[in-house]
Structures are given as structure tokens and as C-alpha cells.
Amino acid sequence: MVEEIMVFGPEPACVKCKKTTEVAQQVAGMLGINMAKYDVLSEEADKYGIMLSPAVVFKGEVLVSGKVPTFDSLKEMVEKRM
């Protein structure tokens, strides 16, 4: 199974969601894993119980919800779970 950072937000994306996607792409690139964007109203978001956006999920765990993570904080959270 390919590891993937999942970012949830509305379409079209709000400013916070765009920034979260950028941060997640940078972290994913640095760690050599995938990043994918999902709509916050999707079945996938329901699966994780996401209520606030932006949200970031990695390995089935919601790492961030309702705020923009910093590069360093997201990188640390993902590395801990790798």
C-alpha cells in the first residue's frame, strides 16, 4: 500500500485549504510519499469523520482539522507515523 497524505477541503478551495495543500505537497515531496486532495463533502471525508476543513489524514489518522499546519509540524507528525 502506497503511503499518502490526504488533504480534505471544499472545491473550490478556500485560502486555508490551498495553503494546507501546498504544505502537504512539500512534506510529501520531501518524504517521498504521495499527496492527494479530497472534497470535504466526499464519502472519503465521512469515513474519517471530518467536520472541519482543512483537514489532513495520514495512515487513517486525522492529524490536523480546522487549521493550516506549518511545514515543520506536519512533517514531524507524518514522520512519527511512518
A tleap script that builds the chain and sets N, CA, C and O, in Angstrom:
source leaprc.protein.ff14SB
mol = sequence {
  NMET VAL GLU GLU ILE MET VAL PHE GLY PRO
  GLU PRO ALA CYS VAL LYS CYS LYS LYS THR
  THR GLU VAL ALA GLN GLN VAL ALA GLY MET
  LEU GLY ILE ASN MET ALA LYS TYR ASP VAL
  LEU SER GLU GLU ALA ASP LYS TYR GLY ILE
  MET LEU SER PRO ALA VAL VAL PHE LYS GLY
  GLU VAL LEU VAL SER GLY LYS VAL PRO THR
  PHE ASP SER LEU LYS GLU MET VAL GLU LYS
  ARG CMET
}
set mol.1.N position { 0.842 -1.186 0.000 }
set mol.1.CA position { 0.000 0.000 0.000 }
set mol.1.C position { 0.886 1.248 0.000 }
set mol.1.O position { 1.818 1.360 0.796 }
set mol.2.N position { 0.586 2.168 -0.891 }
set mol.2.CA position { 1.361 3.400 -1.012 }
set mol.2.C position { 0.926 4.373 0.083 }
set mol.2.O position { -0.265 4.608 0.288 }
set mol.3.N position { 1.909 4.928 0.774 }
set mol.3.CA position { 1.595 5.911 1.804 }
set mol.3.C position { 1.180 7.207 1.136 }
set mol.3.O position { 1.742 7.605 0.116 }
set mol.4.N position { 0.180 7.864 1.729 }
set mol.4.CA position { -0.391 9.051 1.111 }
set mol.4.C position { -0.873 10.032 2.181 }
set mol.4.O position { -1.580 9.655 3.116 }
set mol.5.N position { -0.480 11.283 2.027 }
set mol.5.CA position { -1.029 12.347 2.854 }
set mol.5.C position { -2.317 12.788 2.171 }
set mol.5.O position { -2.305 13.160 0.998 }
set mol.6.N position { -3.419 12.747 2.899 }
set mol.6.CA position { -4.722 13.111 2.342 }
set mol.6.C position { -5.125 14.484 2.884 }
set mol.6.O position { -5.141 14.704 4.095 }
set mol.7.N position { -5.452 15.404 1.967 }
set mol.7.CA position { -5.893 16.737 2.360 }
set mol.7.C position { -7.364 16.879 1.979 }
set mol.7.O position { -7.748 16.606 0.842 }
set mol.8.N position { -8.183 17.306 2.940 }
set mol.8.CA position { -9.618 17.476 2.719 }
set mol.8.C position { -9.981 18.951 2.804 }
set mol.8.O position { -9.579 19.655 3.731 }
set mol.9.N position { -10.750 19.406 1.819 }
set mol.9.CA position { -11.225 20.777 1.793 }
set mol.9.C position { -12.309 20.924 0.743 }
set mol.9.O position { -12.569 19.990 -0.014 }
set mol.10.N position { -12.945 22.086 0.688 }
set mol.10.CA position { -14.009 22.300 -0.288 }
set mol.10.C position { -13.454 22.538 -1.688 }
set mol.10.O position { -12.280 22.867 -1.864 }
set mol.11.N position { -14.309 22.367 -2.660 }
set mol.11.CA position { -13.993 22.716 -4.049 }
set mol.11.C position { -15.003 23.749 -4.504 }
set mol.11.O position { -16.199 23.462 -4.475 }
set mol.12.N position { -14.590 24.935 -4.924 }
set mol.12.CA position { -13.203 25.381 -4.994 }
set mol.12.C position { -12.613 25.601 -3.609 }
set mol.12.O position { -13.323 25.865 -2.638 }
set mol.13.N position { -11.294 25.485 -3.550 }
set mol.13.CA position { -10.589 25.548 -2.266 }
set mol.13.C position { -10.547 26.968 -1.698 }
set mol.13.O position { -10.417 27.946 -2.435 }
set mol.14.N position { -10.660 27.055 -0.380 }
set mol.14.CA position { -10.510 28.337 0.312 }
set mol.14.C position { -9.007 28.617 0.485 }
set mol.14.O position { -8.178 27.764 0.169 }
set mol.15.N position { -8.670 29.779 0.973 }
set mol.15.CA position { -7.268 30.166 1.154 }
set mol.15.C position { -6.552 29.216 2.102 }
set mol.15.O position { -5.428 28.799 1.825 }
set mol.16.N position { -7.195 28.863 3.231 }
set mol.16.CA position { -6.568 27.955 4.195 }
set mol.16.C position { -6.340 26.574 3.577 }
set mol.16.O position { -5.310 25.944 3.815 }
set mol.17.N position { -7.289 26.120 2.799 }
set mol.17.CA position { -7.174 24.796 2.175 }
set mol.17.C position { -6.074 24.791 1.113 }
set mol.17.O position { -5.340 23.812 0.982 }
set mol.18.N position { -5.959 25.878 0.360 }
set mol.18.CA position { -4.887 25.975 -0.636 }
set mol.18.C position { -3.526 25.929 0.052 }
set mol.18.O position { -2.622 25.232 -0.407 }
set mol.19.N position { -3.378 26.660 1.140 }
set mol.19.CA position { -2.109 26.694 1.870 }
set mol.19.C position { -1.793 25.312 2.467 }
set mol.19.O position { -0.651 24.855 2.420 }
set mol.20.N position { -2.811 24.659 3.024 }
set mol.20.CA position { -2.611 23.319 3.590 }
set mol.20.C position { -2.171 22.341 2.505 }
set mol.20.O position { -1.297 21.505 2.739 }
set mol.21.N position { -2.769 22.440 1.327 }
set mol.21.CA position { -2.388 21.578 0.203 }
set mol.21.C position { -0.934 21.828 -0.183 }
set mol.21.O position { -0.191 20.881 -0.441 }
set mol.22.N position { -0.521 23.093 -0.226 }
set mol.22.CA position { 0.873 23.425 -0.552 }
set mol.22.C position { 1.832 22.816 0.468 }
set mol.22.O position { 2.839 22.213 0.097 }
set mol.23.N position { 1.517 22.975 1.753 }
set mol.23.CA position { 2.367 22.434 2.815 }
set mol.23.C position { 2.437 20.907 2.692 }
set mol.23.O position { 3.518 20.327 2.786 }
set mol.24.N position { 1.301 20.266 2.483 }
set mol.24.CA position { 1.259 18.803 2.366 }
set mol.24.C position { 2.058 18.326 1.156 }
set mol.24.O position { 2.732 17.298 1.229 }
set mol.25.N position { 1.992 19.061 0.044 }
set mol.25.CA position { 2.769 18.691 -1.142 }
set mol.25.C position { 4.261 18.782 -0.857 }
set mol.25.O position { 5.032 17.925 -1.288 }
set mol.26.N position { 4.667 19.817 -0.134 }
set mol.26.CA position { 6.081 19.980 0.205 }
set mol.26.C position { 6.555 18.843 1.106 }
set mol.26.O position { 7.621 18.269 0.882 }
set mol.27.N position { 5.761 18.524 2.120 }
set mol.27.CA position { 6.122 17.442 3.049 }
set mol.27.C position { 6.177 16.108 2.302 }
set mol.27.O position { 7.127 15.342 2.462 }
set mol.28.N position { 5.165 15.837 1.494 }
set mol.28.CA position { 5.117 14.588 0.736 }
set mol.28.C position { 6.330 14.472 -0.184 }
set mol.28.O position { 6.950 13.413 -0.274 }
set mol.29.N position { 6.662 15.558 -0.860 }
set mol.29.CA position { 7.820 15.559 -1.750 }
set mol.29.C position { 9.111 15.283 -1.004 }
set mol.29.O position { 9.958 14.520 -1.469 }
set mol.30.N position { 9.254 15.902 0.144 }
set mol.30.CA position { 10.476 15.722 0.935 }
set mol.30.C position { 10.600 14.289 1.461 }
set mol.30.O position { 11.701 13.743 1.536 }
set mol.31.N position { 9.468 13.688 1.824 }
set mol.31.CA position { 9.493 12.343 2.404 }
set mol.31.C position { 9.315 11.229 1.373 }
set mol.31.O position { 9.374 10.049 1.717 }
set mol.32.N position { 9.096 11.601 0.107 }
set mol.32.CA position { 8.965 10.610 -0.954 }
set mol.32.C position { 7.679 9.808 -0.903 }
set mol.32.O position { 7.662 8.623 -1.236 }
set mol.33.N position { 6.594 10.463 -0.482 }
set mol.33.CA position { 5.284 9.803 -0.447 }
set mol.33.C position { 4.294 10.602 -1.286 }
set mol.33.O position { 4.608 11.701 -1.745 }
set mol.34.N position { 3.116 10.059 -1.483 }
set mol.34.CA position { 2.088 10.717 -2.288 }
set mol.34.C position { 1.256 11.685 -1.456 }
set mol.34.O position { 1.191 11.585 -0.231 }
set mol.35.N position { 0.623 12.624 -2.153 }
set mol.35.CA position { -0.327 13.546 -1.537 }
set mol.35.C position { -1.542 13.594 -2.447 }
set mol.35.O position { -1.405 13.681 -3.667 }
set mol.36.N position { -2.726 13.538 -1.859 }
set mol.36.CA position { -3.954 13.597 -2.653 }
set mol.36.C position { -4.937 14.551 -1.992 }
set mol.36.O position { -4.983 14.664 -0.767 }
set mol.37.N position { -5.719 15.233 -2.812 }
set mol.37.CA position { -6.714 16.203 -2.346 }
set mol.37.C position { -8.090 15.580 -2.496 }
set mol.37.O position { -8.400 14.982 -3.527 }
set mol.38.N position { -8.919 15.721 -1.459 }
set mol.38.CA position { -10.283 15.191 -1.468 }
set mol.38.C position { -11.259 16.283 -1.065 }
set mol.38.O position { -10.930 17.172 -0.279 }
set mol.39.N position { -12.456 16.202 -1.611 }
set mol.39.CA position { -13.500 17.151 -1.231 }
set mol.39.C position { -13.980 16.828 0.179 }
set mol.39.O position { -14.144 15.663 0.540 }
set mol.40.N position { -14.200 17.858 0.955 }
set mol.40.CA position { -14.624 17.692 2.345 }
set mol.40.C position { -16.024 17.075 2.449 }
set mol.40.O position { -16.397 16.577 3.511 }
set mol.41.N position { -16.789 17.102 1.376 }
set mol.41.CA position { -18.131 16.526 1.375 }
set mol.41.C position { -18.166 15.122 0.763 }
set mol.41.O position { -19.241 14.581 0.506 }
set mol.42.N position { -17.002 14.543 0.534 }
set mol.42.CA position { -16.925 13.225 -0.094 }
set mol.42.C position { -17.180 12.102 0.913 }
set mol.42.O position { -17.146 12.310 2.126 }
set mol.43.N position { -17.433 10.916 0.378 }
set mol.43.CA position { -17.593 9.726 1.225 }
set mol.43.C position { -16.301 9.457 1.984 }
set mol.43.O position { -16.327 8.980 3.119 }
set mol.44.N position { -15.178 9.763 1.355 }
set mol.44.CA position { -13.878 9.564 1.991 }
set mol.44.C position { -13.769 10.416 3.255 }
set mol.44.O position { -13.263 9.946 4.274 }
set mol.45.N position { -14.234 11.652 3.200 }
set mol.45.CA position { -14.207 12.532 4.379 }
set mol.45.C position { -15.122 11.982 5.474 }
set mol.45.O position { -14.780 12.029 6.655 }
set mol.46.N position { -16.279 11.464 5.078 }
set mol.46.CA position { -17.203 10.855 6.051 }
set mol.46.C position { -16.545 9.686 6.774 }
set mol.46.O position { -16.752 9.489 7.972 }
set mol.47.N position { -15.756 8.921 6.042 }
set mol.47.CA position { -15.075 7.746 6.588 }
set mol.47.C position { -14.175 8.127 7.773 }
set mol.47.O position { -14.021 7.354 8.719 }
set mol.48.N position { -13.585 9.330 7.707 }
set mol.48.CA position { -12.684 9.780 8.765 }
set mol.48.C position { -13.361 10.720 9.760 }
set mol.48.O position { -12.718 11.207 10.690 }
set mol.49.N position { -14.656 10.977 9.570 }
set mol.49.CA position { -15.391 11.834 10.498 }
set mol.49.C position { -14.957 13.291 10.457 }
set mol.49.O position { -14.996 13.983 11.474 }
set mol.50.N position { -14.551 13.750 9.302 }
set mol.50.CA position { -14.055 15.123 9.175 }
set mol.50.C position { -15.211 16.107 9.247 }
set mol.50.O position { -16.173 16.020 8.484 }
set mol.51.N position { -15.096 17.044 10.179 }
set mol.51.CA position { -16.142 18.048 10.403 }
set mol.51.C position { -15.669 19.460 10.051 }
set mol.51.O position { -16.484 20.331 9.745 }
set mol.52.N position { -14.353 19.686 10.093 }
set mol.52.CA position { -13.779 20.998 9.803 }
set mol.52.C position { -12.727 20.866 8.719 }
set mol.52.O position { -12.029 19.855 8.632 }
set mol.53.N position { -12.620 21.901 7.891 }
set mol.53.CA position { -11.561 21.909 6.885 }
set mol.53.C position { -10.717 23.162 7.086 }
set mol.53.O position { -11.205 24.160 7.616 }
set mol.54.N position { -9.480 23.119 6.676 }
set mol.54.CA position { -8.811 21.982 6.059 }
set mol.54.C position { -8.526 20.877 7.079 }
set mol.54.O position { -8.428 21.114 8.283 }
set mol.55.N position { -8.399 19.676 6.549 }
set mol.55.CA position { -8.061 18.529 7.386 }
set mol.55.C position { -6.986 17.712 6.673 }
set mol.55.O position { -6.955 17.641 5.444 }
set mol.56.N position { -6.115 17.104 7.454 }
set mol.56.CA position { -5.052 16.272 6.903 }
set mol.56.C position { -5.113 14.911 7.584 }
set mol.56.O position { -5.172 14.819 8.810 }
set mol.57.N position { -5.098 13.855 6.772 }
set mol.57.CA position { -5.148 12.485 7.266 }
set mol.57.C position { -3.922 11.743 6.749 }
set mol.57.O position { -3.534 11.892 5.591 }
set mol.58.N position { -3.320 10.942 7.623 }
set mol.58.CA position { -2.209 10.084 7.215 }
set mol.58.C position { -2.337 8.763 7.952 }
set mol.58.O position { -2.497 8.731 9.172 }
set mol.59.N position { -2.266 7.681 7.202 }
set mol.59.CA position { -2.400 6.327 7.753 }
set mol.59.C position { -3.669 6.169 8.590 }
set mol.59.O position { -3.653 5.556 9.657 }
set mol.60.N position { -4.765 6.733 8.087 }
set mol.60.CA position { -6.053 6.567 8.743 }
set mol.60.C position { -6.287 7.438 9.960 }
set mol.60.O position { -7.320 7.316 10.617 }
set mol.61.N position { -5.339 8.323 10.273 }
set mol.61.CA position { -5.451 9.183 11.447 }
set mol.61.C position { -5.574 10.650 11.029 }
set mol.61.O position { -4.793 11.135 10.210 }
set mol.62.N position { -6.553 11.347 11.592 }
set mol.62.CA position { -6.703 12.778 11.324 }
set mol.62.C position { -5.622 13.502 12.129 }
set mol.62.O position { -5.633 13.486 13.360 }
set mol.63.N position { -4.684 14.140 11.409 }
set mol.63.CA position { -3.579 14.831 12.059 }
set mol.63.C position { -3.904 16.300 12.326 }
set mol.63.O position { -3.471 16.870 13.327 }
set mol.64.N position { -4.669 16.901 11.419 }
set mol.64.CA position { -4.995 18.330 11.503 }
set mol.64.C position { -6.437 18.507 11.085 }
set mol.64.O position { -6.904 17.862 10.147 }
set mol.65.N position { -7.147 19.386 11.785 }
set mol.65.CA position { -8.531 19.684 11.419 }
set mol.65.C position { -8.854 21.129 11.787 }
set mol.65.O position { -8.731 21.526 12.946 }
set mol.66.N position { -9.267 21.908 10.795 }
set mol.66.CA position { -9.706 23.276 11.041 }
set mol.66.C position { -8.621 24.326 11.101 }
set mol.66.O position { -8.888 25.479 11.441 }
set mol.67.N position { -7.384 23.936 10.773 }
set mol.67.CA position { -6.306 24.930 10.768 }
set mol.67.C position { -5.235 24.536 9.759 }
set mol.67.O position { -5.184 23.397 9.294 }
set mol.68.N position { -4.379 25.503 9.432 }
set mol.68.CA position { -3.287 25.271 8.493 }
set mol.68.C position { -2.055 24.829 9.289 }
set mol.68.O position { -1.592 25.558 10.166 }
set mol.69.N position { -1.527 23.644 8.989 }
set mol.69.CA position { -0.320 23.204 9.703 }
set mol.69.C position { 0.914 23.895 9.139 }
set mol.69.O position { 0.938 24.282 7.971 }
set mol.70.N position { 1.927 24.045 9.967 }
set mol.70.CA position { 3.206 24.528 9.446 }
set mol.70.C position { 3.908 23.352 8.787 }
set mol.70.O position { 3.577 22.193 9.039 }
set mol.71.N position { 4.872 23.661 7.946 }
set mol.71.CA position { 5.652 22.613 7.292 }
set mol.71.C position { 6.293 21.704 8.344 }
set mol.71.O position { 6.190 20.480 8.268 }
set mol.72.N position { 6.957 22.322 9.326 }
set mol.72.CA position { 7.672 21.540 10.335 }
set mol.72.C position { 6.738 20.668 11.174 }
set mol.72.O position { 7.053 19.515 11.466 }
set mol.73.N position { 5.588 21.224 11.559 }
set mol.73.CA position { 4.677 20.436 12.397 }
set mol.73.C position { 4.095 19.263 11.620 }
set mol.73.O position { 4.001 18.159 12.156 }
set mol.74.N position { 3.702 19.481 10.363 }
set mol.74.CA position { 3.140 18.389 9.567 }
set mol.74.C position { 4.200 17.341 9.274 }
set mol.74.O position { 3.928 16.143 9.355 }
set mol.75.N position { 5.396 17.777 8.938 }
set mol.75.CA position { 6.489 16.838 8.665 }
set mol.75.C position { 6.742 15.956 9.895 }
set mol.75.O position { 6.887 14.740 9.773 }
set mol.76.N position { 6.792 16.564 11.051 }
set mol.76.CA position { 7.027 15.811 12.292 }
set mol.76.C position { 5.904 14.796 12.547 }
set mol.76.O position { 6.172 13.649 12.903 }
set mol.77.N position { 4.643 15.224 12.363 }
set mol.77.CA position { 3.522 14.324 12.581 }
set mol.77.C position { 3.561 13.120 11.640 }
set mol.77.O position { 3.327 11.985 12.055 }
set mol.78.N position { 3.859 13.385 10.371 }
set mol.78.CA position { 3.906 12.300 9.366 }
set mol.78.C position { 5.085 11.370 9.650 }
set mol.78.O position { 4.927 10.149 9.623 }
set mol.79.N position { 6.261 11.930 9.921 }
set mol.79.CA position { 7.435 11.103 10.191 }
set mol.79.C position { 7.219 10.184 11.382 }
set mol.79.O position { 7.679 9.042 11.372 }
set mol.80.N position { 6.529 10.662 12.404 }
set mol.80.CA position { 6.242 9.855 13.581 }
set mol.80.C position { 5.431 8.612 13.241 }
set mol.80.O position { 5.534 7.586 13.913 }
set mol.81.N position { 4.626 8.716 12.193 }
set mol.81.CA position { 3.713 7.630 11.844 }
set mol.81.C position { 4.220 6.761 10.690 }
set mol.81.O position { 3.557 5.805 10.285 }
set mol.82.N position { 5.379 7.095 10.175 }
set mol.82.CA position { 5.935 6.309 9.054 }
set mol.82.C position { 6.602 5.043 9.567 }
set mol.82.O position { 7.125 4.257 8.777 }
savepdb mol mol.pdb
quit
